[in-house]
Amino acid sequence: MINIKRSLGAKTIIYPTPVLIVGTYDKSGKPNVMTAAWAGICCSVPPCIGVSLRKATYTYGNIIDRNAFTVNVPSEDQVKNADYFGIYSGRDVDKLSHARFTSIKSELVDAPYVKECPVVLECRLLSAVEIGLHTQFIGEIMDVKAEENVLDEDGLPMIDKVKPIIFAPERRDYYGIGEFLGKAFAIGRKED
Amino acid sequence: MINIKRSLGAKTIIYPTPVLIVGTYDKSGKPNVMTAAWAGICCSVPPCIGVSLRKATYTYGNIIDRNAFTVNVPSEDQVKNADYFGIYSGRDVDKLSHARFTSIKSELVDAPYVKECPVVLECRLLSAVEIGLHTQFIGEIMDVKAEENVLDEDGLPMIDKVKPIIFAPERRDYYGIGEFLGKAFAIGRKED
């Protein structure tokens, strides 16, 4: 077997990678947001999401202090703000005000979510896993909230209405969502 | 502030969610693949990916035994096979043969990768994090390998050539990649 694949080295490459906005309160109660891509659902029961952050981020200390965070899914028309939230630190600038985004205090966890994002998750910190440069915060999803205009007749979000942003590591490209390809747990069923 | 968002309950919803094929060897040395969506990069240094699996899966035992797995990124024209790999168990069927996919033995870790997938990651098991129904396997990425025809002039994969599959939880929809939206760490920079 000849392997025609080229070796790229030990890199953090996977597709798709999400673009998510993490919402927290700092010690003074000021809401802050930062963009994270090293994240994904990590358990169904309890429903959990893992978000990995460097200790150097302002959000890191906020999560440790408050034991809570939100995960906000930006829409593709918010891509410039999502990028902005990933470049600057909440230590230096009030990013939400600068982007003219609005924070709403969660009634479930001690963190703010972003009004303008179509889908938001309210998470309580379950554990912090030290891996290396990044610490993975595992948050139990206490509730998902969504804008009415992205929901189908069953009250479930439609990804083509949410229009999330997809990040391509290394080349650092943002992409939008494309065409419907099929139904999961259905199109791969074998008749024989 | 009136919150017009609708509460959907505690659900595993986030966008985008990946569709990844996990490759392992079983005790007898038979290569197996399964599709996983609860996954994401979780550390830059060392480069790591987290993949969450239920203990009931065949792959779970294989990873525990071999301390290794691969993560293979399928292309959208492989969506039916990717779905198939997530429906059936390697206990009951030789999924790779059935799908006419080819396994290649990694020279770096004790696991097989999928020749037909445009991008593959070879991972050694770093740790297993018990969360609940799912166990998160954190794998150190030892190498990324890619097909020549998805690489740019700098040798980096282009996501619009890889054409990964995006999964929308709850509605269980598969989608493809869409339009280029902009450059990360660039389009959000403030001039003022």
Interface residues (C-beta under 8 A of the other chain):
Chain A: M1 N3 I4 K5 R6 S7 L8 G9 A10 K11 T12 I13 I14 Y15 P16 T17 P18 L20 A37 W38 A39 G40 I41 C42 C43 S44 V45 P46 P47 C48 I49 G50 S52 V71 V73 E76 V79 K80 N81 A82 D83 Y84 F85 G86 I87 Y88 H98 T102 I104 K115 V119 V120 L121 L126 S127 V129 I131 G132 L133 H134 Q136 I138 E140 I141 M142 D143 V144 K145 A146 E147 E148 L151 D152 G155 L156 P157 M158 I159 D160 V162 P164 I165 I166 F167 A168 P169 E170 R171 R172 D173 Y174 Y175 G176 I177 G178 E179 F180 L181 G182 K183 A184 F185 A186 I187 G188 R189 K190
Chain B: M1 N3 I4 K5 R6 S7 L8 G9 A10 K11 T12 I13 I14 Y15 P16 T17 P18 L20 A37 W38 A39 G40 I41 C42 C43 S44 V45 P46 P47 C48 I49 G50 S52 V71 V73 E76 V79 K80 N81 A82 D83 Y84 F85 G86 I87 Y88 H98 T102 I104 K115 V119 V120 L121 L126 S127 V129 I131 G132 L133 H134 Q136 I138 E140 I141 M142 D143 V144 K145 A146 E147 E148 L151 D152 G155 L156 P157 M158 I159 D160 V162 P164 I165 I166 F167 A168 P169 E170 R171 R172 D173 Y174 Y175 G176 I177 G178 E179 F180 L181 G182 K183 A184 F185 A186 I187 G188 R189 K190
